[in-house]
Amino acid sequence: MSATATVRVHPQTRDALRRLAAAHATTIPEVLREVVQRAEDDELLGGMEGDFARLASDPEQAASYQAEVAAWDVTLLDGLDNDPWE
């Protein structure tokens, strides 16, 4: 069994966790693990969106990035001609 920790939460949060666990036939620790993972993923993706927005605002850097993507794209050997990001 893995190590555990006690976390204090508001009674409404506890009740919501119980409802979610029951609705998905899982445990409260698993619901918490999934919620935290989603929050971390959202934070990472939000940061990436900001990074790409900054990149797009600099034409020189954006062109350099596109050239690098084009160089790597030919290594895929997947036979696809179109770029899904364009």
N, C-alpha and C positions, 0 to 999 in steps of 0.2 A: 504494500500500500504506500502511496506517495505521501509526503508530508502535507499537512493541512495547517490552516491558520483560521483564527476566528476574526470575523469582520463585523463590526457593529453597523447596522443599517436602520433606517427609519422603519417603523412597523408597516407603513404603506409599501415601502420598497420590498420588505420581506414577503408581504402578501402577494405583490406582483410577481416576485420570483417564484413563489409557490404555484401561482396560476400558470405562468409560462412553463414551468417544469411539468406540471400535470398535463397541460395542453399538448406538449411535445413528448410525453412519456419518457422523461429524462429526470435528471437530478438538478437541484439548485446549483451545486458546484459546476455542473456542465453548462447550465444556462449562463452563469457568471463568466465562465471561460469563453464562451461564444460571444457574449456581449463585449468583453474586454478585447477579444481578437478583432471584432468588427470596429470598435473604436480606434484601435491601433491602425487597422487598414484604412479607415476613413482619414485619419491624421496623415498617414503616408501619402495617400492619393491627393489630399488637399495640398500638401506640400509640393507634390509633383505638378499639380495644376498651376500653382504659383510660379514654379521654376519654368515651366513651358511658356507661361504668359510673359515672364521677363525675357526669355529667349526670343519669343516672337517680336518683342518690342525693339530688339537690336538686329537690324537687317544683316549686318556683317556676321554676327554670331549665328543667326538663323541660317544663313547661307552655308557657313562652315559646318553646322550640324547636319544640314540636308546633304552636303557632299559626303560626310562621313557615313550617314545612313545609306546613301547610294552605293558607296564602296562596300559596305557590309552586306547590302541587299543581294548582290550578285553571288554571295557565298551560300545563299539558301538552297539553290538548286531545286526549288519547289515547282518550277514551271509556271508560276503565276506572274502575269505582266503588270497587274495594277496594284497600287499601294492603297490599302484600306484607310490610311490616314489622310489621303488627299481628297 
